[in-house]
Amino acid sequence: MKRFFAGLILLLFIACKPSPKVLWKFQTGAPIYASPSIWRDSLIIGSNDHFLYSLDLNTGAVRWKRNMGERILSKPLIQDDLIYIGTASGNFLALEPANGKERWNFRAGATIQYDACGDQDAAYFGSSDRYFYKISKKDGTKLWDFLSGHWYTGYCAFYKNLVLTSGWDGYDYALDRSNGTMAWKFGSGNFNYGGPQISGDRVYFGTHQSLFVLDGATGRKIYQQKTGYLKDSILSDGFLWTYDDGLSKRNLNGEKIAGIRLSSGSDTQPVAGNGFVIVCVDNELWGISHDMKVRWKWKGGDSFWSPGVIYKNVYYTGNRDSNVYAFRLPQ
């Protein structure tokens, strides 16, 4: 009898453990590798089926979709009431978010698998043609470009008058936003997939082997920590979070203060919200609290290749099973 009640209590504990609730899902025509963005009450997301979709945040109903002519491998940048988005054919477009109508189209030399960043006047992105571009938001004209030794993936960020990015040539770059001249570069000695995280005057870059903390103004190395396979990081709640052989919690010096091992590696950036960090581990989502306890898990139909976005306690993401998911997150 004692064994029966112990088993019943365990089952009740498992049943009562909070987990995400699927509010809706929407099936596209191909796997999804890109993260979505939010515009008002719409979710903007691209798929490998060549379409960019605008979906109702509450229901997943299609508001509009636009055939972009190729796969969409990057997160839309939404600023100034326009969508800025690149495609695998090398087109970088500005679209009206209400209807998907094209404002302008700039042609890069190769695939764009890069999440653009933007300031008041321009959008910035890298391409597989080895160029990093600054494009006028007004009319799509090229304001400058910068040639590196390999292609770009990842994303960019701003530090004062500099735009920061990394390339597959093993360098992290700081470029003057006004003219594209190189203010500094730092050689990490390995592939750099992800973009920078910035806290004050400190810049964080990760490679497959190390985490680097650099001075934003000069590129001088402040700290280096050897890691496992590391692609990306985020800053949240005053800590740096990295996924390297599991989720690591680090102080702003880059030093590891806690960690939790998970079942396998991850190619996506963690996402923070609601007091926990979401990581994508193959076909599973894990919600891990800031004190490094597993809050919940959810298993999908295939792998999650994009970090997704949290908005008003709902987590939106795509999956290689071709579906877009909206999850109500547990409190």
C-alpha positions as CSV (number, residue, x, y, z in Angstrom):
1,M,0.0,0.0,0.0
2,K,2.9,2.4,0.9
3,R,4.4,1.7,-2.5
4,F,1.1,2.4,-4.2
5,F,0.7,5.8,-2.5
6,A,4.3,6.7,-3.3
7,G,3.8,5.9,-6.9
8,L,0.5,7.9,-6.9
9,I,2.3,10.9,-5.4
10,L,5.0,10.7,-8.0
11,L,2.5,10.6,-10.8
12,L,0.6,13.6,-9.3
13,F,3.8,15.5,-9.1
14,I,4.7,14.8,-12.7
15,A,1.1,15.7,-13.8
16,C,1.2,19.0,-11.8
17,K,4.6,20.1,-13.0
18,P,4.1,23.2,-15.1
19,S,4.8,23.0,-18.8
20,P,4.1,25.1,-21.8
21,K,0.7,25.0,-23.4
22,V,0.4,25.0,-27.2
23,L,-1.9,27.9,-28.0
24,W,-1.7,27.3,-31.7
25,K,0.5,26.0,-34.5
26,F,0.7,26.8,-38.1
27,Q,2.2,24.6,-40.8
28,T,4.3,26.1,-43.6
29,G,5.5,24.2,-46.6
30,A,9.1,23.4,-45.4
31,P,11.4,23.4,-42.4
32,I,11.9,26.7,-40.5
33,Y,15.4,27.8,-39.6
34,A,14.7,31.5,-38.9
35,S,13.4,33.2,-35.8
36,P,10.2,35.4,-35.9
37,S,9.7,39.0,-35.0
38,I,6.7,40.9,-33.7
39,W,4.9,43.8,-35.4
40,R,1.9,45.0,-33.4
41,D,-0.4,42.0,-33.2
42,S,1.3,40.0,-35.9
43,L,4.1,37.4,-36.0
44,I,6.5,37.8,-39.0
45,I,8.4,34.7,-39.8
46,G,10.1,33.1,-42.8
47,S,10.3,29.5,-43.9
48,N,12.3,27.3,-46.3
49,D,9.2,27.2,-48.5
50,H,10.3,30.6,-49.8
51,F,7.4,32.4,-48.1
52,L,7.4,35.2,-45.5
53,Y,4.3,35.0,-43.3
54,S,2.4,37.4,-41.2
55,L,0.4,35.5,-38.7
56,D,-2.2,36.6,-36.1
57,L,-0.4,36.5,-32.7
58,N,-3.5,35.1,-30.9
59,T,-4.8,32.5,-33.4
60,G,-2.0,31.8,-36.0
61,A,-4.3,32.8,-38.8
62,V,-2.5,34.0,-42.0
63,R,-2.8,37.8,-42.5
64,W,-0.7,37.7,-45.6
65,K,2.2,35.7,-47.1
66,R,4.7,36.7,-49.7
67,N,6.8,34.5,-52.0
68,M,10.3,35.8,-51.6
69,G,11.7,33.5,-54.3
70,E,14.1,31.6,-52.1
71,R,14.6,30.3,-48.5
72,I,14.5,32.7,-45.6
73,L,17.2,31.9,-43.1
74,S,17.3,35.0,-41.0
75,K,15.2,36.9,-38.4
76,P,13.2,39.9,-39.8
77,L,14.4,43.3,-38.5
78,I,11.3,45.5,-37.9
79,Q,12.0,49.2,-37.4
80,D,10.3,52.4,-38.6
81,D,7.2,50.4,-39.5
82,L,9.1,48.4,-42.1
83,I,10.4,44.8,-42.3
84,Y,14.0,44.4,-43.4
85,I,14.7,40.8,-44.4
86,G,17.3,38.9,-46.4
87,T,17.0,35.7,-48.5
88,A,19.1,32.8,-49.6
89,S,19.3,34.3,-53.1
90,G,21.1,37.3,-51.7
91,N,18.2,39.8,-51.8
92,F,17.7,42.2,-48.9
93,L,14.3,43.8,-49.0
94,A,12.2,46.4,-47.2
95,L,8.5,45.4,-46.9
96,E,5.4,47.0,-45.5
97,P,4.4,44.9,-42.5
98,A,0.7,45.6,-43.0
99,N,0.6,43.8,-46.4
100,G,4.1,42.6,-47.4
101,K,4.3,45.1,-50.2
102,E,7.9,45.8,-51.4
103,R,9.5,49.2,-50.8
104,W,12.9,48.4,-52.2
105,N,15.2,45.5,-53.0
106,F,19.0,45.4,-52.6
107,R,21.0,42.6,-54.2
108,A,24.0,41.2,-52.3
109,G,26.3,38.7,-53.9
110,A,25.3,35.5,-52.1
111,T,23.1,33.9,-49.4
112,I,22.1,36.0,-46.5
113,Q,21.9,34.0,-43.3
114,Y,22.3,36.9,-40.9
115,D,20.1,38.7,-38.5
116,A,20.4,42.4,-39.5
117,C,20.7,45.3,-37.0
118,G,19.6,48.8,-37.6
119,D,20.1,52.4,-36.4
120,Q,18.2,55.5,-37.3
121,D,19.2,55.7,-40.9
122,A,20.5,52.3,-42.0
123,A,20.4,48.5,-41.8
124,Y,23.5,46.4,-41.4
125,F,24.0,42.8,-42.3
126,G,26.6,40.2,-43.5
127,S,26.5,37.8,-46.4
128,S,28.1,34.7,-47.7
129,D,29.8,36.9,-50.4
130,R,32.2,37.9,-47.6
131,Y,30.9,41.5,-47.4
132,F,29.3,43.3,-44.5
133,Y,26.9,46.0,-45.7
134,K,25.4,49.2,-44.6
135,I,22.2,49.9,-46.6
136,S,20.1,53.1,-46.5
137,K,16.7,52.5,-45.0
138,K,15.2,55.3,-47.2
139,D,15.8,53.7,-50.6
140,G,18.0,50.6,-50.3
141,T,21.2,52.1,-51.7
142,K,24.5,50.8,-50.5
143,L,26.2,53.3,-48.2
144,W,29.4,51.2,-47.7
145,D,30.6,47.6,-47.6
146,F,33.5,45.8,-45.8
147,L,35.2,42.8,-47.2
148,S,36.5,40.0,-44.8
149,G,38.2,36.7,-45.4
150,H,35.1,34.5,-45.2
151,W,31.3,34.7,-45.0
152,Y,29.2,36.0,-42.3
153,T,26.4,34.4,-40.2
154,G,25.1,35.5,-36.8
155,Y,24.1,39.1,-36.1
156,C,25.4,42.5,-35.2
157,A,25.2,45.1,-32.4
158,F,26.2,48.7,-31.7
159,Y,28.8,50.0,-29.4
160,K,28.9,53.9,-29.5
161,N,29.9,54.8,-33.0
162,L,30.9,51.2,-33.9
163,V,29.0,48.3,-35.4
164,L,30.3,44.9,-34.1
165,T,30.1,41.6,-35.9
166,S,32.0,38.3,-36.3
167,G,33.0,36.3,-39.3
168,W,33.9,32.8,-40.2
169,D,37.5,33.9,-40.9
170,G,38.1,33.8,-37.1
171,Y,38.0,37.5,-36.5
172,D,35.6,39.8,-34.6
173,Y,35.3,43.2,-36.2
174,A,34.5,46.7,-35.0
175,L,33.6,49.0,-38.0
176,D,33.0,52.7,-37.9
177,R,29.3,53.2,-38.7
178,S,29.9,56.4,-40.7
179,N,32.3,55.0,-43.3
180,G,32.9,51.3,-42.7
181,T,36.6,51.6,-41.8
182,M,37.8,49.0,-39.4
183,A,38.4,50.4,-35.9
184,W,39.8,47.1,-34.6
185,K,39.7,43.4,-35.2
186,F,40.4,40.5,-32.8
187,G,41.6,37.1,-33.9
188,S,40.0,34.3,-31.9
189,G,41.6,31.5,-33.8
190,N,38.4,29.7,-34.6
191,F,35.0,30.0,-36.4
192,N,32.8,32.8,-35.0
193,Y,29.2,32.0,-35.7
194,G,27.3,34.2,-33.3
195,G,27.2,37.9,-32.8
196,P,28.3,40.0,-29.9
197,Q,26.7,40.7,-26.5
198,I,27.5,44.0,-24.9
199,S,27.4,45.1,-21.3
200,G,28.8,48.6,-20.6
201,D,32.2,48.7,-22.2
202,R,32.6,44.9,-22.4
203,V,31.9,42.9,-25.5
204,Y,31.3,39.1,-25.4
205,F,32.1,36.8,-28.3
206,G,32.1,33.0,-28.5
207,T,33.8,30.4,-30.6
208,H,33.7,26.6,-30.7
209,Q,36.4,26.6,-28.0
210,S,36.4,29.7,-26.0
211,L,34.5,32.7,-24.6
212,F,36.2,36.1,-25.1
213,V,35.6,39.3,-23.2
214,L,36.9,42.3,-25.1
215,D,37.1,46.0,-24.5
216,G,34.5,47.6,-26.8
217,A,36.6,50.7,-27.7
218,T,39.9,48.9,-28.5
219,G,39.2,45.2,-29.0
220,R,41.8,44.4,-26.2
221,K,41.2,41.0,-24.6
222,I,40.1,41.3,-21.0
223,Y,39.4,37.7,-20.4
224,Q,39.3,34.3,-22.1
225,Q,37.6,31.2,-20.8
226,K,38.0,27.8,-22.5
227,T,34.7,26.2,-23.1
228,G,33.1,23.2,-24.8
229,Y,31.2,23.7,-28.1
230,L,30.0,27.3,-27.9
231,K,28.0,29.2,-30.5
232,D,26.2,31.9,-28.8
233,S,25.3,33.7,-25.5
234,I,22.8,36.1,-24.0
235,L,22.8,38.7,-21.2
236,S,19.9,38.4,-18.8
237,D,19.2,39.3,-15.2
238,G,22.8,40.6,-14.7
239,F,24.4,37.4,-15.9
240,L,25.9,36.0,-19.1
241,W,24.3,32.7,-20.2
242,T,26.1,30.4,-22.6
243,Y,25.3,27.0,-24.0
244,D,28.5,24.9,-23.9
245,D,28.1,21.3,-22.9
246,G,24.9,22.4,-21.2
247,L,23.7,25.8,-19.9
248,S,26.3,27.8,-18.1
249,K,25.6,30.8,-15.9
250,R,28.4,33.3,-15.8
251,N,29.2,36.6,-14.1
252,L,30.0,39.6,-16.3
253,N,33.7,38.8,-16.1
254,G,32.8,35.7,-18.1
255,E,33.6,33.3,-15.2
256,K,31.3,30.3,-14.8
257,I,29.5,30.3,-11.5
258,A,26.9,27.5,-12.2
259,G,26.0,25.0,-14.9
260,I,23.6,22.3,-15.8
261,R,24.3,19.5,-18.2
262,L,21.7,18.6,-20.8
263,S,21.2,15.6,-23.1
264,S,23.1,17.0,-26.1
265,G,24.4,20.2,-27.7
266,S,22.5,23.1,-29.1
267,D,23.0,25.3,-32.2
268,T,20.7,28.0,-31.1
269,Q,20.9,31.0,-28.9
270,P,19.2,30.8,-25.5
271,V,16.1,33.0,-24.9
272,A,15.4,34.6,-21.6
273,G,12.0,35.5,-20.1
274,N,9.7,34.8,-17.1
275,G,12.5,34.1,-14.7
276,F,14.0,31.3,-16.8
277,V,16.1,30.6,-19.8
278,I,14.8,28.5,-22.7
279,V,17.3,26.4,-24.6
280,C,16.6,24.2,-27.7
281,V,18.2,20.7,-27.4
282,D,17.6,18.8,-30.6
283,N,13.8,18.3,-30.7
284,E,13.2,19.5,-27.1
285,L,12.6,22.8,-25.4
286,W,14.0,23.2,-21.9
287,G,12.9,25.9,-19.4
288,I,15.6,26.4,-16.8
289,S,15.2,28.7,-13.9
290,H,17.9,31.3,-13.0
291,D,18.9,29.1,-10.0
292,M,19.6,26.4,-12.6
293,K,16.7,24.1,-12.0
294,V,14.8,22.4,-14.9
295,R,11.3,24.0,-14.7
296,W,9.8,22.2,-17.7
297,K,10.5,20.3,-21.0
298,W,8.5,20.0,-24.2
299,K,9.2,17.6,-27.1
300,G,8.6,18.7,-30.7
301,G,8.2,16.8,-33.9
302,D,11.7,17.7,-35.1
303,S,14.7,19.9,-34.2
304,F,14.4,23.5,-33.2
305,W,17.0,25.5,-35.2
306,S,16.0,29.0,-34.2
307,P,15.9,30.6,-30.7
308,G,12.4,32.1,-31.1
309,V,11.0,35.1,-29.3
310,I,9.1,35.7,-26.1
311,Y,6.3,38.3,-26.1
312,K,3.7,38.8,-23.3
313,N,4.3,35.4,-21.7
314,V,4.0,33.6,-25.1
315,Y,7.0,31.9,-26.8
316,Y,6.9,31.9,-30.6
317,T,9.3,29.7,-32.5
318,G,9.6,27.5,-35.6
319,N,10.6,23.9,-36.0
320,R,12.1,21.6,-38.7
321,D,8.7,19.9,-38.8
322,S,7.6,23.0,-40.8
323,N,5.4,24.3,-38.0
324,V,5.3,27.6,-36.3
325,Y,4.4,27.2,-32.6
326,A,2.9,29.6,-30.0
327,F,3.4,28.4,-26.4
328,R,1.8,29.9,-23.3
329,L,4.6,29.8,-20.8
330,P,4.1,28.6,-17.2
331,Q,4.4,31.3,-14.5
